[in-house]
Amino acid sequence: MRVAIAGAGAVGRSIAGELLENGHEILLIDKAPTAISVERVPLAEWLLADACEITSLDEAALQRCNVVIAATGDDKVNLVVSLLAKTEYGVPRVVARVNNPKNEWLFNEAWGVDVAVSTPRLMSALVEEAVSVGDLVRLLRFSHGDANLVELTLPPEAALAGTRVGDVQWPEDTSLVTIIRGNRVLTPNKEDAGGGGGKPGFSAPPRRICGPVLSGGAGAPSGPAARRPAPAA
């Protein structure tokens, strides 16, 4: 697979190194002469050029690329590169780096972006995932479709602890995709019971609130399911 990376800084070079190890053909593009460090990634092709210029992208033969990665430290540049790659050269897959979380909403299909990667968002999600109990943590936003991947750590006193997955009335357009217990990642089925300290992962629209359900609010089970005792340890 041929991959062009706009931005030959530390991020771009690291991505190039990983992809080269996996057997891919890599082209690094940067307009700064100081960024051209062939000795750091000797197996990659290098191009000293402005990736926002059509003439530069023609020289890079972007139409031959299967993937373009806009990995510069400037969101404006990454958006322009993404748009040109998709609209002018028909690149099948465009991945863009988001530097400022406030700009994340721009990185979508309208700008030619198939996958947006926000480093600040990923770091904050990892921190929240480590310390948050009882609160939703957004792990990933899907570029296609109005959905997020979110996680919640169930507190021991959660109303749904011990309730079967099949007895819970999940909010509309919300899917339980995994349950993490300790070091185990489980594929959920309707017979599984939620336990305190477990981490269910959901696919849900951005404005869909799962917290009230998991803490025993609207959508919690009623009748026999609500009275079922927690399974023995």
N, C-alpha and C positions, 0 to 999 in steps of 0.2 A: 504494500500500500504506500502511495506517495503522499507525504504530508508536508505542507508548507507552514512555517511558524513565523509570524510577524512579531518581531521583538526578540533580540538575541541577548537580553539581560540574563540575570541569574535564573529567572523563572523559565524563560524560553530555552536556555541551554539545558536545564534540568529535564524538561519535557523531552527535548531532543535526545538526550542521553538514554532515557528510559525507552523511548520508541525505537531507537537504534538497536538496543539490546534485544528487542522483540522482533528484529528483522525487517523493520520498515525503512523506506527511503525518505530522507529528511532534507528539507531545504530551509535554511535560516535566513531571514531577511531583516536588515536593520539599516537605517540611514546614518547612524553615528559610526564614524571610522573607529572610534575607541571600543565599540561593541563587537567589532569583528575580531574574534579570537579563535582562529582556526585550530590552534594547538589544543584548545580546551575540548572541542568536539571535532576531532580530525576526520571522522567518517561521514560527517554531514556536508552537504553543499552549502556554500555561503554566497550571499548576494548583498552588496553594499548598494542600497536603494531605498527610496521612500515608498513604503507599502500602500500609501494613500494615493499614489499616482498610477494611472492606467498604464502608462508606458513602462513603469517598473514591473507591474504585474504581468504585462505582456512578455517582458524579458524573463520573468520567472515561470512562464508557461503555466499559469494557474489553472487553465482549463484541463491540464493533465493530472491535477491533484484530486485525490479522493477525499481529503480532509484539509481544511485550513484552520489554524489556531491563531487567534488574535490575542497575543500574550504580552502586549506592551503595558507600561505603567500609566498610560493615558486612556481614559475611557472613550474620549472622542475619537481617537485614532482606532481603537478596537471596534467601534461601531462602524466607522467608515470602511475599514478593511472587511468586516463581516458583510456589509451591504454590497460592496463591489464583488466580493467572492461569490456571493449567491446570485446576484442579478446579472452581472456582466460575464461571469465565467461558469455559472451553473455548477458550482462545487456542491457535491451531494451532502457533505456534513461540515458545518461551521461551528466551531467552539470558540467562545469569547470569554476573556478574563474580565471580571468586574472588580474595579479597584475601590470605588466609593459605593457603599450600599445604597445611598440615596439615588444612584443612577440605575439600580437593578431593574426597575420597571421598564426601562428603555430596551433592554436586551431581550428582544422577542423576535417573532417571525417577521414583523414589519421591517426590522433592521437586518434581516437575513440570518439571525442567530438561531441555531438549533439547540445548542446547549450553552447556558450561562453558568460560569463558575465564579462564585463570590468568595474570595479568601476570607475577608472579615466575617461574612455570614457563617462560613464553615467553622471558623475558630470560635465564634460566640456560641454556635450550636454545641460544639464539643464541651465548652465550659458549662453551659446550662445543663447539658445531658449528664454531666458528672455531679452536679450539685442540686438539681431541681427534683423535688418530690411533690407530686400532686399538681404540677403545672405542665401545660403542653410545651414541648420544645420542637420548633420547626427544623427539620434536618435537611430538607431538600425541596426546592420548588421545581415542578415539571414545566418545561417550556411549552410543551404541547398539551393542551387541556387545562382546565381551571382547577388545579389540584396541588396539594403539598403532601410531602411525607412527614408526618409528625410522630413524636414519641411522648409517652407519659409514664412516669414511674408511680405505680399504685402505692399509696401509703398503707400500712398494715390495717388501719381502721376504715379503709374504703368500704362503702356499702356493697360494692360488687365482689368483694373478696369471697371466694368460694362459690360464686355463681357460674353456671355453665355459660359458655360463649353463645350457645344456641338459644338461651333464654333472655338475652339482652336485646332490647329494641334499639339498634344503632341508629343514629341520625341519618336522614336521607343523604345519598351520595357519599357515604362514609364506609370504607372497607377496612376490616382488621386484616393486616397482611402478615404479621409475625408477632410472636411473644418471646421475650428474652427472660430466661430464668437462670440467674447465676451466669455461667459461661455457656449455657445452652441456648441455641436459637431454634425455636419450635415453629412448625407450620400449624396454625390454629385449626381446630375442627370444633364442631358444635358441642362435643362432649367435654372439651377442656374447661377447667375451672380457673378463674382468675385468683391470684393470691397476692397478698401484700408484698411489696418489694419487687414484683414483676414489672416488666417494661413492655407494654403492648405498643406496636407500631401501626399507624393508620395512614391510609391515603384518603385525603379529604379536601374539599374546596377551601380556599384561604379563609373565608369568613365563617366556616362551619365550626362550632364550638363543641368539642367532645367532652371537655372537663366536667360539665354538670352531669352528664350521663355516667361517667366513670366514678363520680363522687356520690352518686345516688340521687341525682336530680331527675329532670324529665327524661323519660326513656328507660329508667331503671326497671327491672322486672317487678312483677307484682304476683300475688297469690303464692302458690307452693314454691315457685322458683325463688321468691324473695325470702322464704323462710328456710330454704335448704341450708343446713350447716356446712361450714367449711370442711373440706376433706382432711383427714388426719395426716400429719406429717410423716 
